[in-house]
């Protein structure tokens, strides 16, 4: 597991952890002989923005959940699976010209409210 994901896990549990160092060590040990690929809501928003669309957070969560339920473990999940799902389900709203410009030039993701 990538260190930044372990750090996110520790941060998420931070308020209930007594020893963050120990938790970090336990998680690193747990993941030393395992692998997991992590897709985040931000990935879905980025894919939507590449299609010049903006999704709500709930839409993005639904995309992740659907892909998890329907994926073929032999092939995994690809970026194209995310964009195809968004297009097939006709999700989101069109980005405005300023939103497209911010995404292309400044890498700022637009999330529909």
Phi, psi and omega per residue, in radians:
X1 nan 2.429 3.114
X2 -1.114 2.514 -3.137
X3 -1.000 -0.674 -3.093
X4 -1.157 -0.497 3.098
X5 -1.309 -0.694 3.058
X6 -1.084 -0.719 3.097
X7 -1.077 -0.702 3.079
X8 -1.083 -0.700 3.113
X9 -1.088 -0.826 -3.140
X10 -1.096 -0.748 3.119
X11 -1.073 -0.717 -3.141
X12 -1.115 -0.572 -3.136
X13 -1.652 0.000 -2.999
X14 -0.842 -0.718 -3.058
X15 -1.229 -0.339 -3.134
X16 -1.907 -0.119 -3.128
X17 -1.454 2.357 3.061
X18 -1.531 -0.574 -3.069
X19 -2.340 1.640 -3.113
X20 -1.121 -0.615 3.115
X21 -1.080 -0.792 3.132
X22 -1.131 -0.744 3.123
X23 -1.061 -0.760 3.112
X24 -1.048 -0.774 3.132
X25 -1.115 -0.741 3.125
X26 -1.104 -0.783 -3.140
X27 -1.125 -0.748 3.111
X28 -1.078 -0.712 3.115
X29 -1.153 -0.740 3.130
X30 -1.037 -0.763 -3.054
X31 -1.511 -0.007 -3.060
X32 -1.103 -0.488 -3.125
X33 -2.112 0.457 3.124
X34 -2.323 2.861 3.077
X35 -2.422 2.431 3.027
X36 -2.489 2.360 3.042
X37 -1.696 2.300 -3.036
X38 -1.983 2.141 3.012
X39 -1.840 2.399 -3.095
X40 -2.032 2.823 3.093
X41 -0.967 -0.657 3.125
X42 -1.033 -0.637 3.094
X43 -1.070 -0.732 -3.139
X44 -1.166 -0.744 3.099
X45 -1.087 -0.701 3.125
X46 -1.112 -0.778 3.115
X47 -1.067 -0.739 3.112
X48 -1.104 -0.779 3.133
X49 -1.090 -0.607 3.062
X50 -1.085 -0.496 3.082
X51 -1.535 0.100 -3.090
X52 1.099 0.709 3.096
X53 -2.228 2.702 3.041
X54 -2.116 2.283 3.111
X55 -1.893 2.767 2.958
X56 -1.362 2.851 3.064
X57 -1.068 -0.666 3.136
X58 -1.131 -0.697 3.069
X59 -1.043 -0.762 -3.115
X60 -1.130 -0.719 3.091
X61 -1.105 -0.741 3.129
X62 -1.090 -0.675 3.094
X63 -1.077 -0.842 3.126
X64 -1.036 -0.780 -3.105
X65 -1.124 -0.752 3.129
X66 -1.113 -0.786 3.133
X67 -1.110 -0.647 3.091
X68 -1.098 -0.787 -3.099
X69 -1.201 -0.588 -3.011
X70 -1.768 -0.133 -3.010
X71 -1.184 2.682 3.078
X72 -1.734 2.031 -3.074
X73 -1.028 -0.441 3.123
X74 -1.195 -0.532 -3.083
X75 -1.922 -0.306 -3.132
X76 1.260 -2.806 3.111
X77 -2.090 2.271 3.136
X78 -1.932 2.838 3.082
X79 -0.964 -0.714 -3.136
X80 -1.092 -0.518 3.085
X81 -1.118 -0.676 3.129
X82 -1.163 -0.886 -3.099
X83 -1.141 -0.680 3.124
X84 -1.110 -0.736 3.126
X85 -1.085 -0.773 3.127
X86 -1.051 -0.790 -3.133
X87 -1.174 -0.786 -3.102
X88 -1.101 -0.631 -3.123
X89 -1.548 -0.005 -3.140
X90 0.856 0.975 -3.117
X91 -1.577 2.712 2.979
X92 1.464 -3.118 3.068
X93 -2.146 2.749 3.122
X94 -1.154 2.442 3.032
X95 -1.253 2.580 3.028
X96 -1.365 2.876 3.108
X97 -1.002 -0.782 3.109
X98 -1.089 -0.625 3.119
X99 -1.161 -0.725 3.093
X100 -1.074 -0.785 -3.138
X101 -1.063 -0.769 3.112
X102 -1.087 -0.684 -3.134
X103 -1.185 -0.841 -3.078
X104 -1.206 -0.812 -3.026
X105 -1.509 -0.601 -3.029
X106 -2.048 -0.031 -3.114
X107 1.010 0.714 3.083
X108 -1.737 2.124 -3.082
X109 -1.470 2.404 3.069
X110 -1.753 2.288 3.078
X111 -2.054 2.250 -3.142
X112 -1.252 2.350 3.126
X113 -1.412 nan nan
